[in-house]
Amino acid sequence: MKITVKFGFEGIKATFNHIALDRISGLIKLGFKKEEIKEKLYGDDLMRYIPCFDKVFDDISAEVKPIYSFSR
């Protein structure tokens, strides 16, 4: 059975949206800055699932704080 038949296109899209949100949260915890996170999401091809990155980043960063701080 094709995965899109089982879960539907919207279900697949929601899954990748959730993956992108988790990725943002994880990168914030690691101390990455907003633009670095955006670049990583583009590199992972996840930006298409976050249509309003600035708003999403602001919302997540209000709840999630870096646990590591290091310079790159």
N, C-alpha and C positions, 0 to 999 in steps of 0.2 A: 504494500500500500504506500502510495506517495505521501510524504509528510504533509504536503499542502492539502491533500484530501482529508487527512486525519485531523489536522489542527486548523486548517483554513489560512488564507493569506494574512488576515489580521492577527491570528494567533502567532504566526511566525514573526510578523513585524513586532508584536508586543514582546516576544521573547528577546529579540535583538535590542529593542529599546531598553529592556531591563538589564541586559548585558552591558550596554553603553553606560547606563546610570551607575551600575556597580563599578565599572571601570573608572568613571569620574571620581567616585567616592574613594576607591582604593588609591588612586593617584594623589588625591588631596591628602590622604593619610600619610603617604610617603613624602609629602612636602613639595610636590610639583606645583608650579605656578599655573595660572589660568591659560596663558598662551602655550605653555609646554603641554598641558593636557589637551588642548585643542589640536595641536600638531599630532599628538599620539593617537587621538581619535580618528583624524584623517588617515594616518598611517595604518590604522586597524580597520579602515573603511566603516567606521561606526558613526560618523557625523551625520549621515543620511537619516539616522534614527533619532537625532536630537535636533529638531528644527529651530529651536530657540535656545542655543547654547548658553548665551549670557544669562538668561533668566534661570535656566536649569543649574548652571554653575553657582549662581548666587544663592539659590535655594539649598543646594546640597552643602555648600561651604558654610552656610549658617548653622548647619547641624553637625558637620564633620570637621574635625580639627586635625592638623598635622600631628603625627606622633614622632616623626623624624624631621630633622632639619639639617640639610647639608647643602653645600654649594656644588654646582656642576660646572 
